Amino acid sequence: MTAAARMDLSACPKVAALYRLQYEEVQKSWVLLYPEGMVKLNASAGEIMSRLDGQRPVSEIIARLERDFNTGNLSEDVLDFLAIAQNQGWVKA
């Protein structure tokens, strides 16, 4: 499997059509459901994925995460995760 190119900060990613993102109260985590099963996301991945609506650019998603979690310098981590998620087919830009 080849690595996906980094997503541009102006891209407006969304969860791919094959997947449905939902919060599972029993597991206390975000999951991606698809016909063959489920992917349980860690807390960081869930926070990023829950903000992908196809309307907001990556730059805004990063800014909101930094604001919501009162931190900075999340760009590299978010872009790295989005590259993985895109490579897995979970996300479309």
C-alpha positions in Angstrom: 0.0 0.0 0.0 1.4 3.4 -1.0 1.2 6.4 1.2 -1.3 9.1 0.2 -0.1 12.5 -0.5 -0.7 15.1 2.1 -4.0 16.8 1.9 -4.0 20.5 1.0 -5.0 22.9 3.8 -7.7 24.3 1.5 -9.3 20.8 0.9 -12.7 20.1 2.4 -12.6 16.4 3.3 -15.5 14.3 4.3 -16.1 10.7 5.4 -16.1 8.4 2.3 -19.5 7.2 1.2 -18.8 3.6 2.1 -18.4 4.5 5.8 -20.7 5.9 8.5 -19.2 7.7 11.4 -21.0 7.4 14.7 -20.3 7.7 18.4 -20.8 4.5 20.3 -21.9 5.2 23.8 -21.2 1.7 25.0 -17.6 1.8 23.8 -17.2 5.6 24.6 -15.6 6.1 21.3 -16.1 7.1 17.6 -16.4 4.2 15.2 -16.5 3.9 11.4 -19.1 1.4 10.3 -18.9 -0.2 6.9 -20.6 -3.3 5.3 -17.8 -5.7 6.4 -17.4 -4.4 9.9 -16.3 -1.6 12.1 -13.2 0.5 12.9 -12.9 1.8 16.4 -11.1 5.1 16.4 -8.9 6.4 19.1 -9.9 9.7 20.8 -7.8 11.9 18.5 -8.9 10.2 15.3 -12.5 10.5 16.4 -12.2 14.2 17.1 -10.7 14.8 13.7 -13.2 12.6 11.8 -16.2 14.1 13.6 -15.3 17.5 12.1 -15.1 16.3 8.5 -18.2 17.6 6.8 -17.1 18.3 3.3 -17.7 22.0 3.9 -14.8 23.1 6.2 -11.2 23.3 4.9 -8.5 21.4 6.7 -7.1 24.7 7.9 -10.3 25.5 9.7 -10.6 22.0 11.2 -7.1 22.4 12.6 -7.9 25.9 14.0 -11.1 24.6 15.7 -9.2 21.6 17.2 -6.5 23.9 18.6 -9.2 26.2 20.0 -11.4 23.4 21.5 -8.5 21.7 23.1 -6.6 24.9 24.1 -3.4 23.8 22.3 -1.3 24.6 19.3 0.9 23.0 16.6 -1.6 20.3 15.6 -1.1 20.8 11.9 1.4 18.0 11.4 -0.6 15.5 13.5 -3.9 16.3 11.7 -2.3 16.2 8.3 -0.5 12.9 9.1 -3.8 11.3 10.3 -5.7 12.6 7.2 -3.0 11.0 5.0 -3.5 7.7 6.7 -7.3 8.0 6.7 -7.2 8.9 3.0 -4.9 5.9 2.3 -7.3 3.6 4.1 -10.2 5.0 2.0 -12.0 6.4 5.0 -11.8 10.0 3.8 -12.3 11.8 0.5 -11.1 15.3 -0.2 
